[in-house]
Amino acid sequence: MCVYEIDPLLDPRWAALVESHPHSSVFHSPSWLEALQRTYGYEPMVISTCSPKSDLTNGLVFCRVNSWLTGRHFVSLPFSDHCEPLVDDSEDLIRIFTHLRQSVEQGKWKYIEIRPRHSNLAGHAFLSQREDFCFHSLNLKRGVEALFLSFHKSSIQRKIRRAEREHLRYEEGTSERLLTEFYKLQIATRRRQYLPPQPLSWFRGLIASFGRKLRIRLVSAADRPVAAILTLSHKKCITYKYGCSDYAYSNLGGTQLLFWKTIQEAVRDGFEELDLGRSHPRHQGLIDFKERWGAQRSRLAYWRFPIEKHNQANPWATRIRQQMVPVVSNSSLVTIGSILYRHLG
């Protein structure tokens, strides 16, 4: 059987498959693919066993990343916590994987990487597991009252009440002012993590692509922004994608209030799941935070071909990052992010 490559931004069949498939996520959506292309120049591509003249019933979406730093490679998908192959038939998946493997073996691409949420790809001998993460999601179908009672009493419930007593001001939208305040907090948060922020153009691209399906949510103490999150919506799921805060005001419960407002609005609007994204197993504090909301944990494995010989973090790179990031200016940190992130998808 033949394998076909299609452009998911030009072929309307892809949007129809994403809308109908039960395992599709916001990361499959044309809006996400458009933002990746707009900001980083990545070329989205879907590989399918369906001919151009038939209905599209399966597909594995990738982005072509052409980088002088990390090489030419396929990723499904850059900057996406997960991206399930929308392929229900195992024989179709084998054909698609065979096509990808041949592309690498022929020297067209350095490697392929797949980030499924539901599928276990261990049975495909040529794929190796690259990384292992914890994934958390919160079932919203229980309703607001039951959800609140399930939250951790001191870490979540009391923090929400503290934020309400402090009369923190809550705003949400996509205005330029909200984006500016969000990005200032993003720079500060990434600096604490010894990382540069993604470029402002990435967030502008997301807003342009998603419209009202993207929300920046911000809380302020008096006139000082203290915490913000960015969420995306797709079908019945709200995805928490980015969060940032002013550490000096963390005791006020601003972050907890933001998530609580998001949950309340999501339940009101008929959403059934809050996707809290991935966490590295080393980040126990982040894992604990998510589980104190009553979120369920599952395993999230990333797969790659060919097998990586070295998968450990470079200690020299880590040392340079930890010594450089705290001392460079904000503008320099933003410039570093603008240069590096297009190579790191």
Secondary structure, 3 states (H helix, E strand, C coil): CCCEEECCCCCHHHHHHHHHCCCCCHHHCHHHHHHHHHHHCCEEEEEECCCCCCCCCCEEEEEEEEECCCEEEEEECCCCCCCCCECCCHHHHHHHHHHHHHHHHCCCCCEEEECCCCCCCCCCCCCEEEEEEEEEEEECCCCHHHHHHHCCHHHHHHHHHHHHHCCCEEEEECCHHHHHHHHHHHHHHHHHCCCCCCCHHHHHHHHHHHHHHEEEEEEEECCEEEEEEEEEEECCEEEEEEEEECHHHHHHCHHHHHHHHHHHHHHHCCCCEEEEEEECCCCHHHHHHHHCCCCEEEEEEEEEECCCCCCCCCHHHHHHHHHHCCCCCHHHHHHHHHHHHHHCC
